[in-house]
Amino acid sequence: MKIAVEIKSFLGPSKISEFYGALGQFIAYRAALSIQDPKRVLYLAVSSNIYERFFVTPFIQGLVQQNQLLLLV
């Protein structure tokens, strides 16, 4: 299995805006990869600090599950 990793730093003032951008980009990249290289699996990489402070909230966890985001922390 091959992987691709999209790294996000979430340095902007609004973590939710950063997340919305990352989510949209992830979905678009995943769609492109499914055509270009269907055997490659896409992951979103975030720092442990961002994960622990932001990604553990129920709303974000729900979006992660609904959109099948694969995370690397």
C-alpha positions in Angstrom: 0.0 0.0 0.0 1.2 3.5 -0.9 0.2 6.6 1.1 0.0 10.3 0.5 0.1 12.7 3.4 -1.4 16.2 3.6 0.3 18.1 6.4 -1.7 20.9 8.1 -0.3 23.2 10.8 -3.4 25.1 11.9 -1.5 28.3 12.5 -4.3 30.7 11.6 -6.4 32.5 14.3 -9.5 30.4 13.6 -9.0 26.7 14.0 -12.5 25.9 12.6 -11.7 27.9 9.4 -8.4 26.1 9.1 -10.3 22.8 9.5 -12.9 23.6 6.9 -10.1 24.4 4.4 -8.2 21.3 5.3 -11.4 19.2 5.0 -12.3 20.5 1.6 -8.7 20.1 0.4 -8.6 16.6 1.7 -11.8 15.6 0.0 -10.6 17.1 -3.3 -7.1 15.4 -3.1 -8.7 12.1 -2.2 -11.0 12.3 -5.3 -8.1 13.2 -7.5 -6.0 10.3 -6.1 -8.8 7.9 -6.7 -8.5 8.7 -10.4 -4.8 9.2 -10.7 -3.5 6.6 -8.3 -6.3 4.5 -6.8 -4.1 2.3 -4.7 -2.7 5.3 -2.8 -4.4 6.1 0.6 -4.5 9.8 1.7 -3.9 10.8 5.3 -4.2 14.2 7.0 -1.3 14.9 9.4 -1.8 17.2 12.4 0.3 17.9 15.4 -0.5 16.1 18.7 -1.2 19.5 20.3 -3.8 20.4 17.7 -5.3 17.0 17.9 -5.6 17.1 21.7 -7.0 20.6 21.8 -9.3 20.6 18.7 -9.8 17.2 17.0 -11.2 15.6 20.1 -14.3 17.8 20.2 -17.5 15.8 19.4 -18.4 18.1 16.4 -15.0 17.6 14.8 -14.9 13.9 15.6 -18.3 13.6 13.8 -17.0 15.4 10.7 -13.8 13.2 10.7 -16.0 10.1 10.9 -18.6 11.2 8.3 -15.9 12.2 5.8 -13.7 9.2 6.6 -10.6 11.3 7.3 -7.6 9.2 8.1 -5.4 11.0 10.5 -1.7 10.9 11.4 -1.0 12.6 14.7 
